[in-house]
Amino acid sequence: QVQLVESGGGLVQPGGSLRLSCVASGSTFTSLLMHWYRQAPGKQREFIAGIARDSTTNYADWVKGRFTISRDNGKSTVYLQMNSLKVEDTALYYCNAVPPPNFAINYWGNGTLVTVSS
């Protein structure tokens, strides 16, 4: 069992930046595939970015360089640096962990709310 706790959300003006954090516990962090997702009001949850244990990353096409995922294996933490935030980035941001080779298993945090507004 993996427990995930997100933090770092809040209110930010358009054009601003935030860094989200997700601390994992209950499993060997280095073995986990880690991802960030988000869900805006009235919309489905969508993938943002993923990072493997060797720090190989992949991003949704719409990210276009604005967001960066990273991990600190020593702190069992994954980060999402978000720059040039837009009003449409307002959403609940979730951390996700997948323990290879059990790719059908997904662990989720409770989310951290990001509100982009002037």
N, C-alpha and C positions, 0 to 999 in steps of 0.2 A: 504494500500500500504506500502510495506517495501523497504527501500533503503539500499543497502549494499555497503560498500567501503572497498576494500582490500588494504593492504600495506605490505611491508616487503620483497618483492621479490628483486632479484638482481643477481649478478654474484658471484659464490662461487666455490672454487676448490673441486674436488672429495674428499670425506671424511669429508667435512666441514658441518656446520650446519646453518640453517636459522630458524627464527620464523616469520610466517605470522600472520597478524592480519586482522580481519574483523569487522568493526563497523556497527551496524544495527541501523536504525532509522525508525520512522513512525509507529511503533507498539510496543506492550508490549513484550520486548525481552524475558522475562522469559517464555512466552508461546510458543516460537518458537522452532521447531526442527532445528538444524543447522548442516550443512554438508560442507565438502570440496571435491571438484572435481578437476580434472586436464585434460588438453588436450594438448598432444604433437603434434608437426607438423605432419600432414598427418594421424593422428589417431583420433579415437572417444574419446569423453569426458568419463572419467572413475571416478568412485567413489573412494574416499580415506578413509573418516571417517565421522562418525556422532555422535552427542551428543544431548541428550534429556535435558529437563529443570531440571531434577534431577541429571544431569551430568553422566547419564548412557551413555556409549560409545560403538560404534561398528566400526570395521575396515575391510577394504578389506584384503583378505588373503595375498596379496603380500606385505603389509606394514611390516609384520614380526617384529614388535617392533621398527622400525626405526622412525616412526612418532607418535606424541601424540597430540590428540585434547583436548582442554579444553575451558572453558567459564568463563567469569566474568560477572555475571548478573548485578552487580552494574555499570559496564562500558559499558554494551550492546555490548560486544565484544567476539568474538570467536577466538581462536588461533590454529595454527598448528605448533608445534615444529617439525622440520625435522632434523634428525641427520644422519650421515654416508651417505651423499648424493652421488649419482652416476650420471654419465653422462646421463643415461637414465631417470633420474628424471627431466630433462630439459622439461619444459612445462609452459603453462599458467595455473595458479591456481585460481580456482573460489570458491567463497563462495556462499552457497545456504541456503535459509530459507524456511521452510514449516510451515504454521500456522494450527496446529490441531484445529478442526477436518477436515479442508479442505485440505486433503492430496493431492488433485489433483492440488493445487496451489503451484507454485514454484517461488520464487524470486531469481534473480541472480545478483551478482556484475559484474563489467567489467573485473575482473581478475587482477592478478599481475604476472609478468613474472619471472620465476626462470630459471637461466641458470647455469648449472654445467659444468665447463670446466677448464682445466689446462692451 
